[in-house]
Amino acid sequence: MTYRVLTKEECDQHKVGEGVTLATVMCIAAIAVMAVVVYRLFMSGKGSAAIPGGWKFTWN
């Protein structure tokens, strides 16, 4: 792969923001998954959960 200096016109046409868009979509997906997990946790009558690090929760 070779590099070359862009002209002023090429620099003006260059668009950025794909990384921000991808990060936003992934953040929204993570929030949606957490919302479902929390909803299921609070709506269940009894159960247990084990979180990495030795944390264990049980509810009846």
C-alpha positions as CSV (number, residue, x, y, z in Angstrom):
1,M,0.0,0.0,0.0
2,T,1.4,3.4,-0.9
3,Y,0.5,6.7,0.6
4,R,0.0,9.9,-1.3
5,V,-0.8,13.5,-0.3
6,L,-4.4,14.5,-1.0
7,T,-5.3,17.7,-2.8
8,K,-7.5,20.4,-1.2
9,E,-10.5,19.2,-3.3
10,E,-10.0,15.6,-2.2
11,C,-9.7,16.6,1.4
12,D,-12.9,18.6,1.2
13,Q,-14.8,15.5,-0.2
14,H,-13.5,13.2,2.5
15,K,-16.3,12.3,4.9
16,V,-15.8,10.9,8.4
17,G,-18.2,9.6,11.0
18,E,-18.5,5.9,10.3
19,G,-16.8,5.1,13.6
20,V,-19.1,7.3,15.5
21,T,-22.1,5.8,13.8
22,L,-21.0,2.2,14.5
23,A,-20.3,3.1,18.2
24,T,-23.7,4.6,18.5
25,V,-25.4,1.6,17.0
26,M,-23.5,-0.8,19.3
27,C,-24.3,1.3,22.3
28,I,-28.0,1.3,21.6
29,A,-27.8,-2.5,21.0
30,A,-26.1,-3.0,24.4
31,I,-28.6,-0.8,26.2
32,A,-31.5,-2.8,24.6
33,V,-29.9,-6.1,25.7
34,M,-29.5,-4.8,29.2
35,A,-33.1,-3.5,29.3
36,V,-34.4,-6.9,28.4
37,V,-32.2,-8.6,31.0
38,V,-33.2,-6.2,33.7
39,Y,-36.9,-6.5,32.7
40,R,-36.7,-10.3,32.9
41,L,-34.8,-10.1,36.2
42,F,-37.5,-7.9,37.9
43,M,-40.5,-9.6,36.4
44,S,-39.4,-13.2,37.3
45,G,-40.9,-14.6,40.5
46,K,-37.7,-16.4,41.6
47,G,-34.3,-17.2,40.3
48,S,-30.6,-16.7,40.6
49,A,-27.8,-14.9,38.7
50,A,-24.0,-15.4,38.8
51,I,-21.8,-12.6,37.7
52,P,-18.1,-13.1,36.9
53,G,-16.0,-12.2,39.9
54,G,-17.8,-14.4,42.4
55,W,-21.0,-12.4,42.7
56,K,-24.1,-14.6,43.1
57,F,-27.7,-13.4,43.6
58,T,-30.8,-15.4,44.5
59,W,-34.3,-14.1,44.8
60,N,-37.5,-15.9,45.8
